[in-house]
Amino acid sequence: MKECNLLRFFDIFFSFIALFFLIPIFIIVIPLLLLTGEKKVFYRQKRVGRDNQYFYLLKFATMLENSPSIGTKTLTVKNDPRILPFGHYLRKTKINELPQILNIIKGDMSIIGPRPLTFEAFNSYPSKFKKILLSVKPGLSGVGSIVFRNEEDMLSKNISKNFFYKNIMPYKGELEVWFVYNQSLKLYFKLIFLTVIILFYSRSDVTFKFLKGIPLPRKNIKFFFE
């Protein structure tokens, strides 16, 4: 319990510091979004939270408003035609994720945790994983987010949606379950450090070297990381 309180303290502490320094970025991004694309600033989508309670994830709007109903739907690939012109830059730099700081302050999310998924994606996890993952808050970053940091590029390798849900999602689940079983204050700070590293060195393989014991990708999906 004491460690949980500490993690919540650090979530709030780091979030408010981040907001202070990110205000200039927000001041630039918000008018640009209003002047381009569909003139929407935020994108809200239902995601699965702790104890199977849904919450609305916040992002800067980077895609067509009805994108979940067209094309590859909830999967986004490299050069996806549904992405708005300014949205490409926001997604590449991960600036589109910054509004989730408000989700963290509200208590829906943590800075570090499993990826916050749509109900469709979450239900593709093996049943044995679901109960474990529902015991913690999803995170702005985490093991899954770091390992799959270039997911849009990975998904451009001509794989089917069926292959993705049958082979990629179980591996993602293994990564997230590993996090739940090994979560600690030390791992929390390790993953924050790794998140910063990959923002500047996105192709770095430091993750598997730095996090000893995390599940490695199986042979049938190794090509996904090449």
Kinemage of the C-alpha trace (Angstrom):
@kinemage 1
@onewidth
@group {chain A} dominant
@subgroup {mainchain}
@vectorlist {calphas} color= white
{ca met a 1} P 0.000 0.000 0.000
{ca lys a 2} L 2.833 2.376 0.891
{ca glu a 3} L 4.469 1.835 -2.506
{ca cys a 4} L 1.129 2.381 -4.289
{ca asn a 5} L 0.775 5.718 -2.508
{ca leu a 6} L 4.320 6.642 -3.521
{ca leu a 7} L 3.610 5.774 -7.151
{ca arg a 8} L 0.496 7.941 -7.096
{ca phe a 9} L 2.499 10.764 -5.527
{ca phe a 10} L 5.118 10.561 -8.287
{ca asp a 11} L 2.393 10.366 -10.950
{ca ile a 12} L 0.899 13.635 -9.716
{ca phe a 13} L 4.269 15.280 -9.070
{ca phe a 14} L 5.737 14.507 -12.504
{ca ser a 15} L 2.459 15.294 -14.295
{ca phe a 16} L 2.234 18.808 -12.892
{ca ile a 17} L 5.891 19.458 -13.667
{ca ala a 18} L 5.325 18.205 -17.218
{ca leu a 19} L 2.246 20.392 -17.640
{ca phe a 20} L 4.218 23.458 -16.580
{ca phe a 21} L 6.920 22.866 -19.187
{ca leu a 22} L 4.502 21.704 -21.895
{ca ile a 23} L 2.219 24.747 -21.809
{ca pro a 24} L 4.192 26.436 -24.649
{ca ile a 25} L 3.721 23.330 -26.826
{ca phe a 26} L -0.004 23.266 -26.081
{ca ile a 27} L -0.246 26.964 -26.984
{ca ile a 28} L 1.279 26.197 -30.412
{ca val a 29} L -0.496 22.901 -31.127
{ca ile a 30} L -4.057 23.878 -30.194
{ca pro a 31} L -4.403 26.790 -32.689
{ca leu a 32} L -2.751 24.724 -35.435
{ca leu a 33} L -5.268 21.927 -34.920
{ca leu a 34} L -8.136 24.415 -35.011
{ca leu a 35} L -6.837 25.839 -38.299
{ca thr a 36} L -6.081 22.530 -40.022
{ca gly a 37} L -7.732 19.173 -40.604
{ca glu a 38} L -11.209 18.894 -39.121
{ca lys a 39} L -10.687 21.758 -36.652
{ca lys a 40} L -10.782 19.470 -33.636
{ca val a 41} L -8.246 19.685 -30.825
{ca phe a 42} L -8.823 16.533 -28.793
{ca tyr a 43} L -9.703 12.965 -29.627
{ca arg a 44} L -11.559 11.007 -26.934
{ca gln a 45} L -11.883 7.242 -27.085
{ca lys a 46} L -13.193 4.639 -24.652
{ca arg a 47} L -10.399 2.503 -23.227
{ca val a 48} L -10.307 -0.311 -20.687
{ca gly a 49} L -9.161 0.829 -17.244
{ca arg a 50} L -8.435 -0.796 -13.912
{ca asp a 51} L -11.130 -3.172 -12.616
{ca asn a 52} L -12.638 -3.259 -16.126
{ca gln a 53} L -13.939 0.307 -15.762
{ca tyr a 54} L -13.795 2.268 -18.990
{ca phe a 55} L -12.470 5.787 -19.239
{ca tyr a 56} L -12.037 8.292 -22.057
{ca leu a 57} L -8.450 8.481 -23.235
{ca leu a 58} L -7.382 11.949 -24.395
{ca lys a 59} L -5.093 12.632 -27.333
{ca phe a 60} L -4.525 15.483 -29.710
{ca ala a 61} L -6.634 14.823 -32.819
{ca thr a 62} L -4.393 13.444 -35.563
{ca met a 63} L -6.802 11.438 -37.740
{ca leu a 64} L -10.109 11.789 -39.497
{ca glu a 65} L -12.926 11.814 -36.963
{ca asn a 66} L -14.564 8.664 -38.351
{ca ser a 67} L -11.261 6.774 -38.773
{ca pro a 68} L -12.286 3.912 -36.392
{ca ser a 69} L -15.006 3.029 -38.900
{ca ile a 70} L -12.888 3.027 -42.064
{ca gly a 71} L -9.766 1.363 -43.428
{ca thr a 72} L -7.888 -0.676 -40.835
{ca lys a 73} L -10.199 0.757 -38.151
{ca thr a 74} L -8.457 0.709 -34.726
{ca leu a 75} L -5.109 -0.323 -36.232
{ca thr a 76} L -2.956 2.508 -37.575
{ca val a 77} L -0.191 1.797 -40.090
{ca lys a 78} L 2.687 3.859 -41.430
{ca asn a 79} L 1.517 6.549 -43.893
{ca asp a 80} L -2.092 5.729 -43.023
{ca pro a 81} L -4.244 7.887 -45.350
{ca arg a 82} L -6.591 8.677 -42.452
{ca ile a 83} L -3.874 10.662 -40.665
{ca leu a 84} L -4.196 14.433 -41.057
{ca pro a 85} L -1.183 16.389 -42.429
{ca phe a 86} L -0.205 17.950 -39.081
{ca gly a 87} L -1.099 14.672 -37.402
{ca his a 88} L 1.922 12.912 -38.951
{ca tyr a 89} L 4.268 15.213 -37.057
{ca leu a 90} L 2.338 14.920 -33.794
{ca arg a 91} L 2.366 11.118 -33.976
{ca lys a 92} L 6.029 10.855 -34.954
{ca thr a 93} L 7.103 13.038 -32.032
{ca lys a 94} L 4.521 11.463 -29.664
{ca ile a 95} L 3.183 14.956 -28.912
{ca asn a 96} L -0.289 13.594 -29.652
{ca glu a 97} L -0.048 11.532 -26.441
{ca leu a 98} L 0.605 14.503 -24.137
{ca pro a 99} L -3.050 15.227 -23.190
{ca gln a 100} L -3.028 11.893 -21.354
{ca ile a 101} L -1.256 13.770 -18.571
{ca leu a 102} L -4.772 14.971 -17.693
{ca asn a 103} L -5.901 11.322 -17.514
{ca ile a 104} L -3.048 10.690 -15.082
{ca ile a 105} L -3.954 13.642 -12.855
{ca lys a 106} L -7.584 12.530 -12.851
{ca gly a 107} L -6.518 9.040 -11.765
{ca asp a 108} L -7.562 7.033 -14.827
{ca met a 109} L -3.957 6.257 -15.706
{ca ser a 110} L -0.445 6.120 -14.320
{ca ile a 111} L 2.736 7.392 -15.959
{ca ile a 112} L 3.875 3.769 -16.192
{ca gly a 113} L 1.584 0.796 -16.784
{ca pro a 114} L 0.115 -1.508 -19.448
{ca arg a 115} L -0.987 0.117 -22.686
{ca pro a 116} L -4.538 1.500 -22.481
{ca leu a 117} L -6.468 -0.542 -25.044
{ca thr a 118} L -9.782 -0.402 -26.827
{ca phe a 119} L -12.245 -3.115 -25.828
{ca glu a 120} L -11.642 -4.911 -29.150
{ca ala a 121} L -7.891 -5.068 -28.593
{ca phe a 122} L -8.167 -5.966 -24.915
{ca asn a 123} L -10.564 -8.820 -25.657
{ca ser a 124} L -7.995 -10.308 -28.021
{ca tyr a 125} L -5.710 -11.000 -25.043
{ca pro a 126} L -5.765 -14.586 -23.743
{ca ser a 127} L -8.284 -14.884 -20.878
{ca lys a 128} L -5.520 -15.771 -18.405
{ca phe a 129} L -3.978 -12.315 -18.948
{ca lys a 130} L -7.087 -10.174 -18.600
{ca lys a 131} L -7.690 -10.503 -14.860
{ca ile a 132} L -4.030 -9.753 -14.142
{ca leu a 133} L -3.973 -6.634 -16.326
{ca leu a 134} L -7.230 -5.294 -14.883
{ca ser a 135} L -5.582 -5.132 -11.448
{ca val a 136} L -3.485 -2.068 -12.370
{ca lys a 137} L -3.982 1.273 -14.075
{ca pro a 138} L -2.962 1.565 -17.727
{ca gly a 139} L 0.020 3.806 -18.374
{ca leu a 140} L 1.159 6.642 -20.589
{ca ser a 141} L 4.254 4.516 -21.141
{ca gly a 142} L 5.301 1.039 -20.116
{ca val a 143} L 6.968 -2.152 -21.312
{ca gly a 144} L 4.468 -2.694 -24.143
{ca ser a 145} L 4.618 0.929 -25.250
{ca ile a 146} L 8.431 0.869 -25.307
{ca val a 147} L 8.851 -2.461 -27.119
{ca phe a 148} L 6.174 -1.480 -29.667
{ca arg a 149} L 7.263 2.152 -29.938
{ca asn a 150} L 7.432 1.878 -33.754
{ca glu a 151} L 4.193 -0.055 -34.101
{ca glu a 152} L 2.955 1.930 -37.106
{ca asp a 153} L 6.148 1.061 -38.999
{ca met a 154} L 5.856 -2.562 -37.891
{ca leu a 155} L 2.281 -2.781 -39.136
{ca ser a 156} L 3.397 -1.675 -42.611
{ca lys a 157} L 4.969 -5.106 -43.148
{ca asn a 158} L 1.894 -6.495 -44.894
{ca ile a 159} L 0.484 -8.491 -42.010
{ca ser a 160} L -3.199 -9.255 -41.767
{ca lys a 161} L -5.438 -8.056 -38.960
{ca asn a 162} L -6.040 -11.716 -38.097
{ca phe a 163} L -2.282 -12.355 -37.764
{ca phe a 164} L -1.929 -9.253 -35.600
{ca tyr a 165} L -4.576 -10.314 -33.099
{ca lys a 166} L -3.572 -13.990 -33.036
{ca asn a 167} L 0.187 -13.550 -32.803
{ca ile a 168} L 1.192 -10.004 -31.891
{ca met a 169} L -1.408 -9.341 -29.197
{ca pro a 170} L -0.526 -12.446 -27.109
{ca tyr a 171} L 3.099 -11.260 -27.036
{ca lys a 172} L 1.984 -7.787 -25.971
{ca gly a 173} L -0.016 -9.456 -23.221
{ca glu a 174} L 3.057 -11.369 -22.036
{ca leu a 175} L 4.999 -8.113 -21.781
{ca glu a 176} L 2.269 -6.381 -19.802
{ca val a 177} L 1.778 -9.344 -17.450
{ca trp a 178} L 5.541 -9.391 -16.845
{ca phe a 179} L 5.256 -5.744 -15.806
{ca val a 180} L 2.404 -6.432 -13.364
{ca tyr a 181} L 4.303 -9.290 -11.711
{ca asn a 182} L 7.489 -7.237 -11.460
{ca gln a 183} L 6.140 -3.755 -10.777
{ca ser a 184} L 8.060 -1.738 -8.226
{ca leu a 185} L 9.247 1.789 -7.644
{ca lys a 186} L 12.598 0.816 -9.161
{ca leu a 187} L 10.958 -0.530 -12.338
{ca tyr a 188} L 8.760 2.593 -12.497
{ca phe a 189} L 11.838 4.825 -12.740
{ca lys a 190} L 13.623 2.417 -15.097
{ca leu a 191} L 10.727 2.589 -17.543
{ca ile a 192} L 10.553 6.388 -17.324
{ca phe a 193} L 14.285 6.455 -18.160
{ca leu a 194} L 13.790 4.063 -21.089
{ca thr a 195} L 10.884 6.144 -22.374
{ca val a 196} L 13.126 9.209 -22.537
{ca ile a 197} L 15.895 7.217 -24.256
{ca ile a 198} L 13.664 5.897 -27.037
{ca leu a 199} L 12.235 9.342 -27.742
{ca phe a 200} L 15.696 10.285 -29.000
{ca tyr a 201} L 16.955 6.864 -30.131
{ca ser a 202} L 13.814 5.153 -31.368
{ca arg a 203} L 15.645 2.236 -32.992
{ca ser a 204} L 17.710 1.441 -29.927
{ca asp a 205} L 17.629 -2.187 -28.718
{ca val a 206} L 18.461 -1.058 -25.195
{ca thr a 207} L 15.079 -2.286 -23.876
{ca phe a 208} L 15.896 -6.003 -23.973
{ca lys a 209} L 19.372 -5.353 -22.566
{ca phe a 210} L 18.182 -3.060 -19.785
{ca leu a 211} L 15.141 -5.058 -18.642
{ca lys a 212} L 16.512 -8.462 -17.794
{ca gly a 213} L 13.992 -11.266 -17.942
{ca ile a 214} L 11.288 -9.658 -20.082
{ca pro a 215} L 9.633 -12.056 -22.551
{ca leu a 216} L 11.365 -12.188 -25.936
{ca pro a 217} L 9.386 -12.279 -29.202
{ca arg a 218} L 8.676 -15.738 -30.552
{ca lys a 219} L 10.146 -16.889 -33.861
{ca asn a 220} L 6.967 -16.284 -35.863
{ca ile a 221} L 6.947 -12.562 -35.023
{ca lys a 222} L 10.693 -11.778 -34.909
{ca phe a 223} L 10.433 -10.237 -38.390
{ca phe a 224} L 8.154 -7.644 -36.823
{ca phe a 225} L 11.165 -6.126 -35.039
{ca glu a 226} L 13.687 -6.238 -37.899
